[in-house]
């Protein structure tokens, strides 16, 4: 394994790995091309790969946490960080809160400044910004629409400050950027 300046990469699920900008049940998510290969490349380089996903279908009783975890682990993730709560429940884990990132840092001895968050939503960027992580917005899923909102000055405060370090066409492009930093 190659020593890397990037310790870990956190990947959002829906819209980043596959699917659309809507939450899909486990088994319904069709991965974008080369997603699993990208995950394996990161791991082969000694970079931990963690999921970083809000899954409100669990709180609504429409899905089971274990099914999401099993699916994500089958994609090659080292560990699953998942918020099962709905918006407005007041938890500390639901993005844009930093709870999942802080939990991962504590459990795995990570320096979040040496970690990268890749996602298609601005709330991914805000969580990463607040936690001190590097940020990559992918244009898949809701990414292009979110980038357009930023360019049209629709975000304020920490949302305005959470500018991505890189805008990627897709996950493969984002992983290329990660390797350029390593």
C-alpha positions in Angstrom: 0.0 0.0 0.0 1.2 3.4 -0.9 1.5 6.0 1.8 -0.9 8.9 1.0 -1.5 12.4 2.3 -5.2 11.6 2.0 -6.3 9.4 4.9 -9.9 8.8 4.0 -12.6 9.6 1.4 -16.2 9.9 2.4 -18.7 9.2 -0.3 -22.3 10.2 -0.5 -24.6 7.5 -1.9 -27.6 8.7 -3.9 -26.6 10.8 -6.9 -22.8 10.3 -6.2 -22.4 6.6 -6.5 -25.4 6.1 -8.8 -29.1 6.7 -9.2 -30.6 10.1 -9.4 -31.0 13.0 -6.9 -33.7 11.0 -5.0 -33.1 8.4 -2.3 -33.5 4.9 -3.6 -34.1 1.7 -1.6 -31.2 -0.8 -1.3 -31.1 -2.9 -4.4 -32.6 -0.1 -6.5 -29.4 1.9 -6.9 -27.7 1.4 -10.2 -24.0 2.4 -9.9 -22.5 4.8 -12.3 -19.8 3.3 -14.5 -16.5 2.5 -12.8 -17.7 3.4 -9.3 -16.6 0.1 -7.7 -13.3 0.3 -9.6 -12.8 3.8 -8.2 -13.5 2.6 -4.6 -11.0 -0.3 -5.1 -8.3 2.1 -6.5 -8.6 4.3 -3.4 -8.4 1.3 -1.1 -5.4 -0.1 -3.0 -3.6 3.2 -2.4 -4.1 2.9 1.3 -7.0 5.4 1.5 -9.9 4.4 3.7 -13.3 4.7 2.0 -16.4 5.4 4.1 -20.0 6.0 3.2 -21.5 9.3 4.3 -25.2 9.2 3.7 -28.6 10.4 4.9 -31.3 7.7 4.7 -34.6 9.0 5.9 -36.5 6.0 4.5 -35.3 4.2 7.6 -37.1 6.6 10.0 -40.2 6.4 7.9 -40.2 2.6 8.2 -39.8 2.1 4.5 -36.3 0.6 4.7 -34.1 -1.2 7.2 -30.7 0.1 8.2 -29.0 -3.3 7.8 -30.0 -3.5 4.1 -28.3 -0.1 3.4 -25.2 -1.2 5.3 -25.0 -4.5 3.5 -25.4 -2.9 0.1 -22.7 -0.2 0.8 -20.3 -2.8 2.2 -20.8 -4.9 -0.9 -19.7 -1.9 -3.0 -16.4 -2.0 -1.2 -16.7 0.5 1.6 -14.5 0.0 4.6 -17.2 1.3 7.0 -20.7 2.7 6.8 -21.7 6.0 8.3 -25.4 6.5 7.9 -28.0 8.9 9.3 -31.3 7.1 9.7 -33.2 10.2 10.7 -35.6 12.5 8.9 -35.1 16.2 8.4 -36.2 18.1 11.6 -35.6 15.3 14.1 -32.7 17.3 15.6 -30.0 14.7 15.4 -26.3 15.5 15.2 -25.6 13.1 12.3 -27.9 14.3 9.5 -26.0 16.3 6.9 -25.2 19.2 6.9 -24.3 18.4 10.5 -20.8 17.0 11.1 -21.8 14.1 13.3 -21.0 11.3 10.9 -17.6 12.8 10.1 -16.7 13.4 13.7 -17.8 9.9 14.6 -15.6 8.5 11.9 -12.6 10.7 13.0 -13.0 9.5 16.6 -13.4 5.8 15.7 -10.6 5.7 13.2 -8.1 8.2 14.4 -8.5 10.5 11.4 -7.3 14.0 10.9 -10.3 15.4 9.0 -8.0 18.0 7.3 -6.5 15.0 5.5 -9.9 13.6 4.4 -12.0 14.3 1.3 -15.8 14.4 1.1 -17.3 13.7 -2.3 -21.0 14.4 -2.8 -23.6 15.8 -5.1 -25.4 18.0 -2.6 -24.4 21.3 -1.1 -25.2 19.9 2.4 -22.3 17.4 1.8 -20.0 20.4 1.1 -21.3 22.3 4.3 -20.7 19.3 6.5 -17.2 18.9 5.1 -16.5 22.6 5.4 -17.6 22.7 9.1 -15.5 19.6 9.9 -12.4 20.9 8.0 -12.4 18.3 5.2 -11.5 18.8 1.6 -14.6 19.1 -0.6 -15.5 17.7 -4.1 -18.9 18.3 -5.7 -19.8 15.9 -8.4 -22.1 17.1 -11.2 -24.1 13.8 -11.2 -27.4 13.5 -9.3 -28.2 17.0 -7.9 -24.6 18.3 -8.3 -25.0 20.5 -11.4 -28.2 22.0 -10.0 -26.5 22.7 -6.6 -23.5 24.3 -8.4 -25.8 26.5 -10.4 -27.5 27.6 -7.1 -24.1 28.6 -5.7 -23.1 30.5 -8.8 -26.5 32.3 -8.7 -25.7 33.5 -5.1 -28.5 31.4 -3.6 -26.4 30.3 -0.5 -25.5 32.4 2.5 -23.4 32.1 5.6 -21.5 28.8 6.0 -23.4 27.6 2.9 -21.8 30.3 0.9 -18.4 29.6 2.4 -18.5 25.9 1.7 -17.0 26.2 -1.8 -15.8 22.9 -3.2 -12.1 22.5 -3.7 -12.9 20.8 -7.0 -16.0 20.4 -9.2 -15.9 16.9 -10.8 -17.9 15.5 -13.7 -18.5 12.3 -11.8 -16.9 10.1 -9.1 -14.2 8.9 -11.4 -13.1 12.5 -12.0 -13.3 13.2 -8.3 -11.0 10.2 -7.5 -8.6 11.4 -10.2 -8.4 14.7 -8.2 -7.8 12.8 -5.0 -4.9 10.9 -6.5 -3.4 14.2 -7.8 -3.4 15.5 -4.2 -1.7 12.3 -2.8 
